[in-house]
């Protein structure tokens, strides 16, 4: 079996999942602005499913890399020359793209969490605040009649 080719395919799939995750974060940012907790919960469930899929792929990728190292009797992929294995260049390119996208995901998550903190802190602070004058008029009118 061609483990380099399989690793490339798994990385391409991981890249698709990461792009989907970023799209969900964009939608989540909109829902945070709307304070739509129900939609945020649904998005969170979708993101968890993507994370599970990514973790499964990561396990496959790690296993495939171990198989590549074992097959070529090397300790690190950097010991393998693209001259010896031309697909290695493709693997390096897709792996680099995946790493960049993972950095984007981290930044996106951090932005989303900061936004959620601000919006929901404001919401928490407003929650439970009553217009005391209206409350007093209602209770005085109700209890004094």
FIKOLZA-1660 file (N, C-alpha, C; in steps of 0.1 Angstrom, whole numbers, plus 5000, padded with zeros to 4 digits):
% residues 145
   i   px   py   pz ch aa at
   1 5008 4988 5000  A  X  N
   1 5000 5000 5000  A  X CA
   1 5009 5012 5000  A  X  C
   2 5004 5022 4993  A  X  N
   2 5012 5035 4992  A  X CA
   2 5008 5044 5004  A  X  C
   3 5016 5044 5014  A  X  N
   3 5013 5052 5026  A  X CA
   3 5014 5067 5024  A  X  C
   4 5023 5071 5015  A  X  N
   4 5025 5085 5013  A  X CA
   4 5012 5090 5006  A  X  C
   5 5007 5083 4996  A  X  N
   5 4995 5087 4989  A  X CA
   5 4983 5087 4999  A  X  C
   6 4982 5077 5007  A  X  N
   6 4971 5077 5017  A  X CA
   6 4972 5089 5027  A  X  C
   7 4984 5092 5031  A  X  N
   7 4986 5103 5040  A  X CA
   7 4983 5116 5033  A  X  C
   8 4986 5118 5021  A  X  N
   8 4982 5130 5013  A  X CA
   8 4966 5131 5013  A  X  C
   9 4960 5120 5009  A  X  N
   9 4945 5119 5009  A  X CA
   9 4939 5123 5022  A  X  C
  10 4945 5117 5033  A  X  N
  10 4939 5120 5047  A  X CA
  10 4941 5135 5050  A  X  C
  11 4953 5140 5046  A  X  N
  11 4955 5155 5049  A  X CA
  11 4946 5163 5041  A  X  C
  12 4942 5159 5028  A  X  N
  12 4933 5167 5020  A  X CA
  12 4919 5167 5027  A  X  C
  13 4915 5155 5032  A  X  N
  13 4902 5154 5039  A  X CA
  13 4903 5163 5052  A  X  C
  14 4914 5163 5059  A  X  N
  14 4915 5171 5071  A  X CA
  14 4914 5186 5068  A  X  C
  15 4920 5190 5057  A  X  N
  15 4919 5203 5052  A  X CA
  15 4904 5207 5049  A  X  C
  16 4897 5198 5043  A  X  N
  16 4882 5201 5041  A  X CA
  16 4875 5203 5054  A  X  C
  17 4878 5194 5064  A  X  N
  17 4871 5196 5077  A  X CA
  17 4875 5209 5084  A  X  C
  18 4888 5213 5083  A  X  N
  18 4892 5225 5089  A  X CA
  18 4885 5237 5082  A  X  C
  19 4883 5237 5069  A  X  N
  19 4876 5247 5062  A  X CA
  19 4862 5248 5066  A  X  C
  20 4856 5236 5068  A  X  N
  20 4842 5236 5073  A  X CA
  20 4841 5242 5087  A  X  C
  21 4850 5238 5095  A  X  N
  21 4851 5243 5109  A  X CA
  21 4852 5259 5109  A  X  C
  22 4860 5264 5100  A  X  N
  22 4861 5279 5099  A  X CA
  22 4848 5285 5095  A  X  C
  23 4841 5279 5085  A  X  N
  23 4828 5284 5081  A  X CA
  23 4818 5284 5092  A  X  C
  24 4818 5273 5100  A  X  N
  24 4809 5273 5112  A  X CA
  24 4813 5284 5122  A  X  C
  25 4826 5287 5123  A  X  N
  25 4829 5298 5132  A  X CA
  25 4824 5311 5127  A  X  C
  26 4825 5313 5114  A  X  N
  26 4819 5326 5108  A  X CA
  26 4804 5327 5111  A  X  C
  27 4797 5316 5110  A  X  N
  27 4783 5316 5112  A  X CA
  27 4781 5318 5127  A  X  C
  28 4789 5312 5136  A  X  N
  28 4788 5313 5150  A  X CA
  28 4790 5328 5154  A  X  C
  29 4799 5335 5148  A  X  N
  29 4801 5349 5151  A  X CA
  29 4789 5357 5148  A  X  C
  30 4782 5354 5137  A  X  N
  30 4769 5361 5134  A  X CA
  30 4759 5358 5145  A  X  C
  31 4758 5345 5149  A  X  N
  31 4748 5341 5159  A  X CA
  31 4751 5347 5173  A  X  C
  32 4764 5349 5176  A  X  N
  32 4768 5356 5188  A  X CA
  32 4763 5370 5188  A  X  C
  33 4764 5377 5177  A  X  N
  33 4760 5391 5175  A  X CA
  33 4744 5392 5177  A  X  C
  34 4737 5381 5174  A  X  N
  34 4723 5380 5175  A  X CA
  34 4719 5375 5189  A  X  C
  35 4729 5371 5197  A  X  N
  35 4726 5364 5210  A  X CA
  35 4717 5352 5208  A  X  C
  36 4719 5345 5198  A  X  N
  36 4711 5333 5194  A  X CA
  36 4717 5321 5200  A  X  C
  37 4714 5318 5213  A  X  N
  37 4720 5307 5220  A  X CA
  37 4716 5293 5214  A  X  C
  38 4704 5292 5210  A  X  N
  38 4700 5279 5204  A  X CA
  38 4708 5276 5191  A  X  C
  39 4710 5285 5183  A  X  N
  39 4718 5283 5171  A  X CA
  39 4732 5281 5174  A  X  C
  40 4738 5287 5184  A  X  N
  40 4751 5285 5188  A  X CA
  40 4753 5271 5194  A  X  C
  41 4744 5266 5201  A  X  N
  41 4744 5252 5206  A  X CA
  41 4745 5242 5194  A  X  C
  42 4736 5244 5184  A  X  N
  42 4736 5236 5172  A  X CA
  42 4750 5236 5165  A  X  C
  43 4755 5248 5163  A  X  N
  43 4768 5250 5157  A  X CA
  43 4779 5243 5165  A  X  C
  44 4778 5244 5178  A  X  N
  44 4788 5238 5187  A  X CA
  44 4788 5223 5185  A  X  C
  45 4776 5217 5184  A  X  N
  45 4775 5202 5181  A  X CA
  45 4781 5198 5168  A  X  C
  46 4779 5207 5158  A  X  N
  46 4785 5204 5144  A  X CA
  46 4800 5205 5145  A  X  C
  47 4805 5215 5153  A  X  N
  47 4819 5216 5154  A  X CA
  47 4825 5204 5162  A  X  C
  48 4818 5200 5172  A  X  N
  48 4823 5188 5179  A  X CA
  48 4824 5176 5170  A  X  C
  49 4815 5174 5161  A  X  N
  49 4815 5163 5152  A  X CA
  49 4827 5164 5142  A  X  C
  50 4830 5176 5138  A  X  N
  50 4841 5178 5129  A  X CA
  50 4854 5176 5137  A  X  C
  51 4855 5180 5149  A  X  N
  51 4867 5177 5157  A  X CA
  51 4869 5162 5159  A  X  C
  52 4859 5155 5161  A  X  N
  52 4860 5140 5162  A  X CA
  52 4865 5134 5149  A  X  C
  53 4860 5139 5138  A  X  N
  53 4865 5134 5125  A  X CA
  53 4879 5138 5123  A  X  C
  54 4883 5150 5127  A  X  N
  54 4897 5154 5125  A  X CA
  54 4906 5145 5134  A  X  C
  55 4902 5143 5146  A  X  N
  55 4910 5134 5155  A  X CA
  55 4912 5120 5149  A  X  C
  56 4901 5115 5143  A  X  N
  56 4902 5102 5137  A  X CA
  56 4913 5102 5126  A  X  C
  57 4912 5113 5117  A  X  N
  57 4922 5114 5106  A  X CA
  57 4936 5116 5112  A  X  C
  58 4937 5124 5122  A  X  N
  58 4950 5125 5128  A  X CA
  58 4957 5112 5132  A  X  C
  59 4948 5103 5138  A  X  N
  59 4953 5090 5142  A  X CA
  59 4958 5082 5130  A  X  C
  60 4950 5083 5119  A  X  N
  60 4954 5076 5107  A  X CA
  60 4967 5082 5101  A  X  C
  61 4968 5095 5101  A  X  N
  61 4980 5102 5096  A  X CA
  61 4992 5098 5104  A  X  C
  62 4991 5098 5117  A  X  N
  62 5002 5094 5125  A  X CA
  62 5006 5079 5122  A  X  C
  63 4997 5071 5121  A  X  N
  63 4999 5057 5118  A  X CA
  63 5006 5055 5104  A  X  C
  64 5001 5062 5095  A  X  N
  64 5007 5062 5081  A  X CA
  64 5021 5067 5081  A  X  C
  65 5024 5078 5088  A  X  N
  65 5037 5083 5089  A  X CA
  65 5047 5073 5095  A  X  C
  66 5042 5066 5106  A  X  N
  66 5050 5055 5112  A  X CA
  66 5053 5044 5102  A  X  C
  67 5043 5041 5094  A  X  N
  67 5045 5030 5084  A  X CA
  67 5055 5035 5073  A  X  C
  68 5054 5047 5069  A  X  N
  68 5064 5053 5060  A  X CA
  68 5078 5052 5065  A  X  C
  69 5079 5056 5078  A  X  N
  69 5093 5056 5084  A  X CA
  69 5098 5041 5085  A  X  C
  70 5089 5033 5089  A  X  N
  70 5093 5018 5090  A  X CA
  70 5097 5013 5076  A  X  C
  71 5089 5015 5066  A  X  N
  71 5091 5010 5053  A  X CA
  71 5105 5015 5048  A  X  C
  72 5108 5028 5049  A  X  N
  72 5120 5033 5045  A  X CA
  72 5132 5032 5055  A  X  C
  73 5129 5027 5066  A  X  N
  73 5139 5025 5077  A  X CA
  73 5145 5039 5081  A  X  C
  74 5137 5048 5083  A  X  N
  74 5141 5062 5087  A  X CA
  74 5135 5066 5101  A  X  C
  75 5140 5075 5107  A  X  N
  75 5135 5080 5120  A  X CA
  75 5126 5093 5118  A  X  C
  76 5129 5100 5107  A  X  N
  76 5121 5112 5105  A  X CA
  76 5119 5114 5090  A  X  C
  77 5108 5119 5086  A  X  N
  77 5104 5121 5072  A  X CA
  77 5115 5130 5065  A  X  C
  78 5121 5139 5072  A  X  N
  78 5131 5148 5066  A  X CA
  78 5143 5140 5061  A  X  C
  79 5144 5128 5065  A  X  N
  79 5155 5119 5060  A  X CA
  79 5152 5113 5046  A  X  C
  80 5140 5114 5042  A  X  N
  80 5135 5109 5029  A  X CA
  80 5136 5120 5019  A  X  C
  81 5143 5117 5008  A  X  N
  81 5145 5127 4997  A  X CA
  81 5134 5127 4987  A  X  C
  82 5129 5138 4983  A  X  N
  82 5119 5139 4972  A  X CA
  82 5124 5132 4959  A  X  C
  83 5137 5131 4958  A  X  N
  83 5143 5124 4946  A  X CA
  83 5140 5109 4947  A  X  C
  84 5140 5104 4959  A  X  N
  84 5138 5090 4962  A  X CA
  84 5123 5087 4961  A  X  C
  85 5115 5097 4966  A  X  N
  85 5100 5095 4967  A  X CA
  85 5094 5108 4962  A  X  C
  86 5090 5109 4949  A  X  N
  86 5085 5122 4944  A  X CA
  86 5072 5126 4951  A  X  C
  87 5064 5118 4956  A  X  N
  87 5051 5122 4962  A  X CA
  87 5053 5129 4975  A  X  C
  88 5066 5128 4980  A  X  N
  88 5069 5135 4993  A  X CA
  88 5067 5150 4992  A  X  C
  89 5070 5155 4980  A  X  N
  89 5068 5170 4978  A  X CA
  89 5053 5173 4979  A  X  C
  90 5044 5165 4974  A  X  N
  90 5030 5168 4975  A  X CA
  90 5025 5167 4990  A  X  C
  91 5031 5157 4997  A  X  N
  91 5028 5155 5011  A  X CA
  91 5032 5168 5019  A  X  C
  92 5044 5172 5016  A  X  N
  92 5049 5184 5023  A  X CA
  92 5040 5196 5021  A  X  C
  93 5036 5198 5008  A  X  N
  93 5027 5209 5004  A  X CA
  93 5014 5209 5012  A  X  C
  94 5007 5197 5011  A  X  N
  94 4994 5196 5018  A  X CA
  94 4995 5197 5033  A  X  C
  95 5006 5191 5038  A  X  N
  95 5008 5192 5053  A  X CA
  95 5010 5207 5057  A  X  C
  96 5018 5214 5049  A  X  N
  96 5020 5228 5052  A  X CA
  96 5007 5236 5052  A  X  C
  97 4999 5233 5042  A  X  N
  97 4986 5240 5041  A  X CA
  97 4977 5236 5053  A  X  C
  98 4977 5224 5057  A  X  N
  98 4969 5220 5068  A  X CA
  98 4974 5227 5081  A  X  C
  99 4987 5228 5083  A  X  N
  99 4992 5235 5094  A  X CA
  99 4988 5250 5094  A  X  C
 100 4988 5256 5083  A  X  N
 100 4983 5270 5082  A  X CA
 100 4969 5272 5085  A  X  C
 101 4961 5262 5080  A  X  N
 101 4946 5263 5083  A  X CA
 101 4944 5260 5098  A  X  C
 102 4952 5252 5104  A  X  N
 102 4950 5249 5119  A  X CA
 102 4953 5262 5127  A  X  C
 103 4963 5270 5122  A  X  N
 103 4966 5283 5129  A  X CA
 103 4954 5292 5127  A  X  C
 104 4948 5292 5115  A  X  N
 104 4936 5300 5112  A  X CA
 104 4925 5296 5121  A  X  C
 105 4923 5283 5124  A  X  N
 105 4912 5278 5132  A  X CA
 105 4915 5283 5147  A  X  C
 106 4927 5282 5151  A  X  N
 106 4930 5287 5165  A  X CA
 106 4927 5302 5166  A  X  C
 107 4931 5310 5157  A  X  N
 107 4928 5324 5157  A  X CA
 107 4913 5327 5157  A  X  C
 108 4906 5319 5148  A  X  N
 108 4892 5321 5147  A  X CA
 108 4885 5317 5160  A  X  C
 109 4889 5306 5166  A  X  N
 109 4883 5302 5179  A  X CA
 109 4885 5313 5190  A  X  C
 110 4898 5318 5190  A  X  N
 110 4901 5328 5200  A  X CA
 110 4892 5341 5198  A  X  C
 111 4890 5345 5186  A  X  N
 111 4882 5357 5183  A  X CA
 111 4867 5354 5187  A  X  C
 112 4863 5342 5183  A  X  N
 112 4849 5339 5187  A  X CA
 112 4847 5338 5202  A  X  C
 113 4856 5332 5209  A  X  N
 113 4855 5331 5224  A  X CA
 113 4855 5345 5230  A  X  C
 114 4864 5354 5225  A  X  N
 114 4864 5368 5230  A  X CA
 114 4851 5375 5228  A  X  C
 115 4846 5373 5216  A  X  N
 115 4833 5379 5212  A  X CA
 115 4822 5374 5221  A  X  C
 116 4822 5361 5223  A  X  N
 116 4812 5355 5232  A  X CA
 116 4812 5360 5246  A  X  C
 117 4825 5361 5251  A  X  N
 117 4826 5367 5265  A  X CA
 117 4820 5380 5266  A  X  C
 118 4823 5389 5256  A  X  N
 118 4818 5403 5257  A  X CA
 118 4803 5403 5256  A  X  C
 119 4798 5397 5246  A  X  N
 119 4783 5397 5243  A  X CA
 119 4776 5391 5255  A  X  C
 120 4780 5379 5260  A  X  N
 120 4773 5373 5270  A  X CA
 120 4775 5378 5284  A  X  C
 121 4787 5385 5286  A  X  N
 121 4788 5392 5298  A  X CA
 121 4779 5404 5299  A  X  C
 122 4777 5411 5288  A  X  N
 122 4767 5422 5287  A  X CA
 122 4753 5417 5290  A  X  C
 123 4750 5405 5284  A  X  N
 123 4737 5399 5286  A  X CA
 123 4735 5395 5300  A  X  C
 124 4745 5389 5306  A  X  N
 124 4744 5386 5321  A  X CA
 124 4742 5398 5329  A  X  C
 125 4749 5409 5326  A  X  N
 125 4747 5421 5334  A  X CA
 125 4734 5427 5333  A  X  C
 126 4728 5426 5321  A  X  N
 126 4715 5432 5318  A  X CA
 126 4704 5423 5324  A  X  C
 127 4706 5410 5324  A  X  N
 127 4696 5401 5329  A  X CA
 127 4693 5403 5344  A  X  C
 128 4681 5404 5347  A  X  N
 128 4677 5406 5361  A  X CA
 128 4676 5420 5365  A  X  C
 129 4679 5429 5356  A  X  N
 129 4677 5443 5359  A  X CA
 129 4663 5447 5355  A  X  C
 130 4656 5453 5365  A  X  N
 130 4642 5457 5363  A  X CA
 130 4642 5472 5364  A  X  C
 131 4633 5478 5357  A  X  N
 131 4630 5492 5359  A  X CA
 131 4623 5494 5372  A  X  C
 132 4630 5497 5382  A  X  N
 132 4625 5498 5396  A  X CA
 132 4613 5507 5397  A  X  C
 133 4612 5518 5390  A  X  N
 133 4601 5527 5391  A  X CA
 133 4588 5520 5386  A  X  C
 134 4589 5512 5375  A  X  N
 134 4577 5504 5370  A  X CA
 134 4574 5493 5380  A  X  C
 135 4583 5487 5386  A  X  N
 135 4581 5476 5395  A  X CA
 135 4573 5482 5408  A  X  C
 136 4578 5494 5412  A  X  N
 136 4572 5500 5424  A  X CA
 136 4557 5504 5421  A  X  C
 137 4555 5510 5409  A  X  N
 137 4541 5514 5406  A  X CA
 137 4532 5502 5405  A  X  C
 138 4537 5491 5399  A  X  N
 138 4529 5479 5398  A  X CA
 138 4526 5473 5412  A  X  C
 139 4536 5471 5420  A  X  N
 139 4534 5465 5433  A  X CA
 139 4526 5474 5442  A  X  C
 140 4529 5487 5442  A  X  N
 140 4521 5496 5450  A  X CA
 140 4506 5496 5446  A  X  C
 141 4504 5497 5433  A  X  N
 141 4490 5496 5428  A  X CA
 141 4483 5483 5431  A  X  C
 142 4490 5472 5430  A  X  N
 142 4485 5459 5432  A  X CA
 142 4482 5456 5447  A  X  C
 143 4491 5460 5455  A  X  N
 143 4490 5456 5470  A  X CA
 143 4482 5467 5477  A  X  C
 144 4481 5479 5472  A  X  N
 144 4473 5489 5479  A  X CA
 144 4459 5490 5475  A  X  C
 145 4454 5481 5466  A  X  N
 145 4440 5483 5462  A  X CA
 145 4431 5474 5470  A  X  C
% end
